[in-house]
Amino acid sequence: MGTVPVDDGRHLVLIGMMGVGKSSVGRRLALRLGRQFLDTDKMVEEEAGCTVADIFAGEGEAAFRTLEAAAVRKALDSQPYAVIAFGGGAVLDPITRGLARQLALVVWLQAPARELARRVSASMRRSGGAARPLLAPGRSTEQVLDEIARAREDAYKSAAHVLVDTAGRSPGQAATAVLVATGWPVQ
């Protein structure tokens, strides 16, 4: 991984843990690149007619992952090229990883578990406590996020073309860092 030449001929996909900023950074990148923004979690919710948390609670994680894989494929098939935020666990599916690497420039957004926990907690407060289905009640959010990150590290690593650290960066600053790392002119 490292700096790659600017590539206007494919999607720009953001992967990484919950709280790393895929959606907020992705929206800013889409505006700056003049592309549409797609969020696979939102696509799943629109298709299912309920929230991701409801799907996890009612049908389980496996059912969600099936819907997520379909949303990823739909996003990667979309035209014109878009900025796409994958759900945090989307790249656990080897087919999804392969398609993403083939059809997109994949950027792995990273931040330490402590910062992810702070961001997720703030996001949950802002949304009135919207559920994050993988967070276990009674356990430290930081500890759970650290465990999930370790379990997913190899999948993220094998999917990504480029790594960008979002720690200590606002969404706008992180978007600029993605543009720099991927060779797009910083606007």
Residue pairs with C-beta under 8 A, 6 or more apart in sequence:
1 108
1 160
1 161
1 162
1 163
2 162
3 162
3 180
3 181
3 182
3 183
4 105
4 161
4 162
4 182
4 183
5 183
6 182
6 183
6 184
6 185
7 105
7 182
7 183
8 81
9 81
10 81
10 103
10 104
10 105
11 75
11 76
11 78
11 81
11 82
11 83
11 84
11 103
11 104
11 105
12 29
12 33
12 35
12 81
12 82
12 83
12 84
12 104
12 105
12 107
12 178
12 182
13 76
13 83
13 84
13 85
13 86
13 100
13 104
13 105
13 106
13 107
14 22
14 25
14 26
14 29
14 83
14 84
14 85
14 86
14 107
14 109
14 178
15 22
15 86
15 88
15 90
15 91
15 100
15 106
15 107
15 108
15 109
15 156
15 159
15 160
16 22
16 88
16 108
16 109
16 110
16 111
16 156
16 166
17 88
17 110
17 111
17 116
17 145
17 148
17 149
17 152
18 88
18 116
18 120
18 132
18 134
18 145
19 111
19 115
19 116
19 117
19 118
19 119
19 120
19 123
19 145
20 109
20 110
20 111
20 116
20 119
20 166
21 109
21 111
21 119
21 166
21 171
21 174
22 39
22 85
22 86
22 88
22 109
23 39
23 85
24 171
25 109
25 166
25 171
25 174
25 175
25 178
26 37
26 39
26 83
26 84
26 85
27 37
27 83
27 171
28 171
28 172
28 175
29 35
29 37
29 83
29 175
29 178
29 179
30 36
30 37
30 82
30 83
32 175
32 179
32 187
33 83
33 184
35 80
35 81
35 82
35 83
36 78
36 80
36 82
36 83
37 82
37 83
37 84
37 85
38 75
38 78
38 82
38 83
38 84
38 85
39 84
39 85
40 68
40 71
40 72
40 75
40 84
40 85
40 86
40 87
40 90
41 52
41 68
41 71
41 85
41 87
43 71
43 74
43 75
44 52
44 55
44 64
44 67
44 68
44 71
44 87
45 51
45 52
47 67
47 70
47 71
48 54
48 55
48 67
50 58
51 130
51 131
52 64
52 87
52 133
53 130
53 131
53 132
53 133
55 63
55 64
55 67
56 64
56 131
56 133
57 131
57 133
61 133
64 133
65 89
65 92
65 93
68 87
68 89
68 90
69 90
69 93
69 95
69 96
72 86
72 90
72 93
72 96
72 99
72 100
73 96
73 99
75 82
75 84
76 84
76 99
76 100
76 103
76 104
84 104
86 96
86 100
88 134
88 148
88 152
89 134
89 152
90 96
91 97
91 100
91 152
91 155
91 156
91 158
91 159
92 152
92 155
97 155
97 158
97 159
100 106
100 159
101 159
101 161
105 161
105 162
105 182
106 159
106 160
106 161
106 162
107 160
107 161
107 162
107 163
107 164
107 178
107 181
107 182
108 156
108 157
108 159
108 160
108 162
108 163
108 164
109 164
109 166
109 174
109 178
110 163
110 164
110 165
110 166
110 167
111 119
111 165
111 166
111 167
112 167
113 142
113 143
113 145
113 146
113 149
114 142
115 167
115 168
116 142
116 145
116 149
117 140
117 141
117 142
117 145
120 132
120 135
120 141
120 145
121 141
123 130
124 130
124 132
134 144
134 148
135 141
135 144
135 145
136 144
162 178
162 181
162 182
163 181
164 174
164 177
164 178
164 181
165 177
166 174
166 177
169 177
176 186
179 185
179 186
179 187
180 186
